[in-house]
Amino acid sequence: MGGIMLKKGFDAEKYIEEQSKFILERINRGNAERLYLEFGGKLVHDKHAMRVLPGFDENAKIELLQKLKDKAEIIICIYAGDITTNKTRHDFGITYDLEVLRLIDTFRHYDLKINSVVVTRYEDVPSVNMFINKLERRGIKTYKHRFTKGYPTDVDTIVSDEGYGANPYIEVSKPLVVVTGPGGGSGKLATSLSQLYHDFKRGTKARYAKFETFPIWNLSLKHPVNIAYEAATADLKDVNMIDSFHLEAYGEMAVNYNRDLEVFPVVKRIIEKITGEESEYKSPTDMGVNRVGFAIVDDDVCRESACQEIIRRYLIAECDYKKGKISESSLERAKLLMKEVGKDVSDRKVVQPARDYADKKRDCDKRYENVVVMAIEMPDGTIITGRSSRRMVAAAAAVLNAIKKLSGIADDMLIITPQVLESTQKLKINYLESDRTSLNCEEVLMALTISGTQNPSAYVAISKLPLLKGCKAHCTAILSDRDEQTLRALGINVTSDPEYVTTNLYNN
């Protein structure tokens, strides 16, 4: 695998052990036949958790589910509005509707049973219907749940044939039903409670619980790990708060977030109305199964990583604002959270060297007026830079320089045959009719691979690519989607300044 050796702050094995024990306890508690477990956060590839808790396995949750696979099936929720607005998952640069398809493939890979996909708050619009058609024609069962009448306050209407009763019942058979989605606000809670209503109506006793990761209830409110969660959800306007219900019931401090606290009194009343008995939960923290805090083994390491994540989120927010994806208030919030932990953009080690080198080039020659620079922090902490040229983009130059350094190859030594570079460029311009003449990162790595068949140094350099996994990078201009994907695939954690390379609107 290779990659950067991070100080460990989190024990993944302990976490899986603790979390599975508590889930099983929930399944077996009382005399219910079924547990609806709402999965908050990312079920697979939880890169946020991995960045703020070094040592966290990004697939820990799904590996945990795999242990319970004979007992479990999965319902995936997606909010219709996220399909129409093309909401994107940052870690992969893909929209939520594509993320649903990716999730299905991943669950199948882990041999987990997928029950269906539910489109929540369904709207009869072409993009939503097209998505449903796409799934159904590939044999995936879909359900449409419209906005619940009476929600959020009229409990009598919500828990009636006009409310949850108007939703079609999702046919389930396993004792554990995992309700997940591509991100926050997907309608997981409403789907779980709607199922609860239908089950009780049919004479099946069911229960509800929540699998939570962030915020971590037994860390302080202002702990950087909890603030990093706020930074990750700045566009949703999530705010961490003290769980007042928990404090009142148990005299114990616990952290939860505003949406859960706001809806708790209603959720509690809905559950009591459905079940006809007093709720087993006295607080939103009670509802959650969250053992993350018990697996932190080095608090300082996690604090520092969380601060780095908050800076990263701010830099992403700056670019998103420039692209017109988020509001000014979301950007301001991201900035405020960074200031709250006493950090600045310059605390991300790769930012300043990239900017300084770009300024230096511009100052020394007019030709470099539009130069773009990328800096990469190497596994040993040294900073390597690369700049854009006629031949290649900054990201490609930086990655090349980084693997040359790891291979012990002199900086001025050519490892890609000039003829290979030239012919790749000709293909791009003359035959593929590309407006971009410089080779992107993927094209340069392809050219390097071809050179590696003749040149042993190129072959050695390619073999060092896995060592870049986990490295931080910063670019002085917004990356093309293609370069962003390539760096992501290499596992490089990259940010950019909110500047465009050209004034072109389409090809940018």
N, C-alpha and C positions, 0 to 999 in steps of 0.2 A: 504493500500500500504506500509506504513512504509518507512524506508530508512533514509538516512542522511539528516539533515536539513541544507540546504545551504543558505548562504546569497543571497538574490535575487538581481540580477543586471539588469534584463530584464523583461519587461511587455509583456507577450505573447498575452493577449487580445487586447491591443492597437495595437500590430503588425498585428494581423489578420484583425482587423478593417481597418487599414491604407492600408495594402497590397491589400485587396479585393476591396476597394474603387478605388485604382489606376488601378487595372486590369480591372474593369468594365469600367473605364474611357477610357482605351485603346481599349476595345472591341467596345465601342460606338463611338470612335473618327472617324471623316471622314465618307466616305460613303462605307466603305469596308463591304463585306458580311461575312468575316471570318478572325480570328486572329490566327496565329500560334505562340504559346507561348512556347519558349524553356525554359525548366526548368534546370537551372544550379544547381549543388549540389544534395543532396539527397532529394527526394520527400517524402519518409517515413523514419522513424527511423533515423532522422538526429542527430546522437549522438555527432558529432563534434560540431554542433551549441549548443547543450545542455550543452556540457562541457565548452565551452568558454563563453557562455552567460547564467549564472545561472538564471533559470526562463523560458528559452525558452522551449516550448513544442516540443518534437522531432517529433510529428506528426502534427505540426501547418499547414504545407503546404497542407497536404492532407485534413485536416479538412476545410481549406479554399476552396479547390477544391470541396469538398462535397457540400458546399453552392451553388456552380455554376454548380452542376452535370447535371442539365437539359440542360445546354448550352454546355457541354463539352464532348469530347472523347479523348482517350489517344493513342499515338503512342510510342512504346518503341524501342529505337535504341540500337544496340550492334555492336561494331566493331569486324569484323571477327578475327583480330589479337589477341584480348583479349580472344577469345575462344581457339585459338590454343596455346597461352602461359599460359593458366589457370590463368589469372589475378585474384587476390583475393580481396574481400572487407574485410578490417581489422576488422571492428566492429563485423562482424558475422563469420569471418573465412571461408567464402564460396566464390567460384569462381563466376565471372561475369555472366556466363551462368546460374548458379543456382540462382543468384540474380534476373535475369529476371523472372524466374519461381516464385520466392518468391514475386516479385513486382506484378505479375499478380494476385496471390492469395490475396494480400493485397488490390489491387484496387477493386477486386470483393467483398471483405469484406465490403468496403466502398460504394458499389453499384455504382461504376464508370464504364463507358463504355470503354472497351478496343477495340480499332480498330484493331491493328495488331502489329507485331514485324518486324522491319526492320534490316536485317544484312547489315551493311555498309562496304564499301570497300571489298565486297564479294570475297572470294577465294574458288576455287573448291577443297577443301581438306576434308578428311573423317570426322574430328571432327566437322567442320562447318556444313557439310551436315547432320550429325547425329543429331545435335542440331535442325536443321530445320525440319527434319523428326519427331523428338520427339514432337515439337510444333504442326505440322500439323496433326499428328495422334491424338492429343488431341483437335482438332477442333480450333486451333488458327491460324489465317491467317498470313502468313509471306511473306515478300518481300525481294528481293535481289537487293541492289544498289551497282554497281561496282564503282571503282575509277573514279571520274569525269574527263573526258578528258579536258585538258587545265588548270586544277586547279593547283596552286592558282592565276596565274597572267593573263592568256589569257581570258579576260572577254567575248570576242566575241565568243570563242569556248564554254566556260562554259554555256553561255546563248544561246544555240542553240540545234538543234535536236541531235547533236553529244555529247553534254555535258549533261545538266540536262534532255534533251529530251530522252536520252537513258535509263533513269531510268523508271521503271513502275510507273504509277500514283497510289498513295494510295487513294482509294475511301473514302472520308470523307463526313459527312453530317451536322455536328454541327457548330455553329458560333465560338466556342473556341476549337482549337485543341492543346492539350498539348503534346509537344514532349520531352520525357525524356529518361533516360538511366541509367545503373547501376553505372556510374561514368564518370569522365572527358575523353575527347577524344573518345566518343561513336559515333560521327557523327551526333549530333542533329542539328547543324547549317546547314550542307549540306542537311540534309533531309528536314528541314523547307524551305530552299531556293529552293530546287528542286520542292517541292509542290507548292510554290509561282509561279514558272515558269509555271507549268502545269495548275494551276488555271487560270492564266491570259490568257493562250493559249485557254482555254475553255470559256473565257468570264466572269470568276468569279473574282471580285476584292477581293484581300486578302492582309493582312498585317502581319508583323513579329515584335515580341518583345521578350524580354528575362526576365525571372523571376530569379533574382539574389539574393544570400545571401552574399557570400564572393567574393572578399574583399568588405568591407563596404565603399562605395564611399565617404561618408561625415565624415569618421574618418581619422586621419592623416596617412601618408604613413607608419610611424614607430610605429603606435599604436600596442601593443601586439596582439590584436584581428586580425589585418591584417597580422602580422608576423606569427601567428598561422596557418593562411590559407596557407602561403608559406610552412610552416613545413609539413602541411597535404598533400601538392602536390609536395614535394621535388623530387619525382621520375619523375614527369611530367616536372620538371624544370620551374614551374610557378614562375614568379617574379612580385611583385606588382610595379606599376609605376604611376606617375602622368599622368592623361589623358590630353595630350597636346592639343588634338582636342577640349576638353571641355573648357580648359583654354583659348584657342584662341577664341572660339565662344562666351563664356559668361563671361570671366574674372574671373572664379570661379575654385578653386582647387577641383579636384575630383580624387579618386584613382581607378584604374582599373588594370587588369593584362595583362602581355605581349602578350598572345595569342590573346586577344580581340583587343588590340591596333594594333598589327601587321596586323590582317586581316580586320580591320575596313575599310580602304580605298577601299579594294577589295569588301567587303560586300556592302558598300555604292554604288559602281559602278554597282554591280550585281543587287541590288534592283532597281536602276534607270533605268537600261537597261530593266529589266523585266516589270516595271510599266510604263515606258515611261515618267516619271515626276521626278522632283527633290525630293531627299530623305527628309523625315520629320525629319531625325536624323542628328544632326551635330557632334555627338560624340558617342563612345561606351557606355558611361554612359547614354546618352539619350535613347539608345535602351533598357536599363535595367529598370525593375520595382523593386526597392529595397528600402524598408522602414525600414529595420532592425535598422539602426542607430538612428531612431527617437523613438525607443522603449527601448533604453538603459536608465535605471533609476539610476544606480549607476556605474559610470565609473571605480572606484577603484576596485570594486568587479570583474568586467569583465576583467580588466587588470591582476589581480592576477590569475584568472582562466585560462586566455589565456597563461600566463607564464608557469603554471603547464602543460597545454596541449603541449607546445613546448618541455618541458623536456620529457614528456611521448612519444612524437613522436620520439625524439632522441633515447630513450631506445628501442623503437620498431625497429627503423632503424638499431641499433646495432645487434639485433637478426636476422633481415631480411638479413643483410649482412653475418652474420655467416651461415645462411641457404642457401646462394647463390642466394637470391631473388632479391637483388638490387646491383647496382654498388658502387664502392668506392666513386665516386663523389657524389652520392645521400646521402651517409652516411656523407661525409664531409660537404655537404650543411646543413644537419640536425643539425650538430654540430655547424656550423657557426651561424645559426639562434638562437640557444640556447645562444651562447655567446653574440649575438647582443642584447638580452634583459637582459644581465648581470646575467644570471643564470647558475647553474651547477647542475649535477645530484644529489648532496647532498641536493639541495633545495626541492627535493621531499622527504617529511618527512619519508617515509617508507623505503627508500633505505638503509640508513646507519644502522639502527637497525638490519635489516635482515643480512647484511654483517658482522656486529660486532658479532652477536650471532653465526653465522656460524664459524667465526675465533676462537671465544672463545671455542667452542666445539672441533674444530680441535686441538687447542693448548693443551687441557686438556687430550685428549685420542686419540691414533692412530686409534681406531675403527671408529672414526668419520671423517676419512679422506675424505670420499665422502658425508658428510652430506649436505643436502639441507635445507634451512630455508626460510619460508615465513613470512613477517610481514604485519599486517593489521592495518590501522588507523581507530579506532573506531569512532562512531558518536560524542563522547565527546572529541575526540582528543588524547586519550591514544593509545599506540601502543601495540598490542598483537602479539606474535610470535608463530610459530609452526614449528617443525623440522621433517624431514623424519625418518622413523624407519622401522624395519622389517615388521611391521604391516600395516603402511600407509604412503602415500606420504606427503610432507610438506604442500601442499595446503589443504589436508583433515585435518591435525593436526591443522593448523592455523584457519580454519573455525570452527572446533569443539571448540577450546579454546575461539574463539570470541563469539560464542553463549552461551557458559558456563558463560562467563563474563557477558553477557547481561541478563542471567537468574539468576545471583547471586549464581551460583553453584561453590563450591570450586574447585580449580584447580586439586587437587589430587583425586577428586571423579570420579569413572568410570560411564559413563552414557550409554555406549554400553556394553551389556552383553558379557563377554569374549567368551562364547560359540558361540554367533551369529557371532562375528568377525572371530573366528576360522573356523566355517563351511563355511562362505562366501569365506574365503581365500582358503579353500580346494576345493570348487566348481571351483574357478578361476584356480587353478593350476592343479588339477587332471582331471577335466572334460572339462574345456574350453581351456585347453592346452595353457594358457597364459605364456609368458616369464617373465612377470612382476609379481613378487610375492606380492609386497606391494599393498594394496587396494588404488584405486584412489578416488578422492573426491566424485564422484557420488556414488560409491559402499559403502563408509563409511556412507554417508547420508542415503542410503537405509537401511544399517544395523542399523542406529540410529532410523529410522522410525519403523523398526520391534521391536526394544527394547522398543520403546515408547508405544507399546500395553500393556506392563507389567510394565514399569518403568515410573512413573509420571514425574521424572526429565528430562528424555529423551524427553517426550512429550512436556514439557515446552520449552526445548532447541530448538526443531524443530520450534516451533511457533515464535522464535526470528529471523529466517532466513531473513524475509523481511526487518529487520532493517539494514542489511548489504548493501542494495541497495545504490549505490553512494559512498561506502567506497573505499579508495585507498589501493592497496596492491602491494608488491614487492617480487619477488622470486629470490633466488641466482642462479637459473639454469633455462634453457628454459623449459617451461611447456609442458607436453604432450598435443596433440590436444584435448583429452577428458577432461582433467582438465581445459584447457582454455575455452572450451565450457560451462562446468559446472559453472565456476566462472562468465562467461559472462551472463549466464542465471540468476544467483543470482544478477546481476547488479553490481558486484565488478569490479572496474576499475584497472586492474592488469598490471604490467610490469615485465620484467625479466632481469637478467644479461645474456650476450651472452655466456653462458657455457652449455655444455651438461652434463647430469647426468652420461652417460656411453660412451664408445667408439663405441658402436653398431651403425651401419649406418642405418639399416632398422628399428629396433624397437626403435626409438628415438623420 
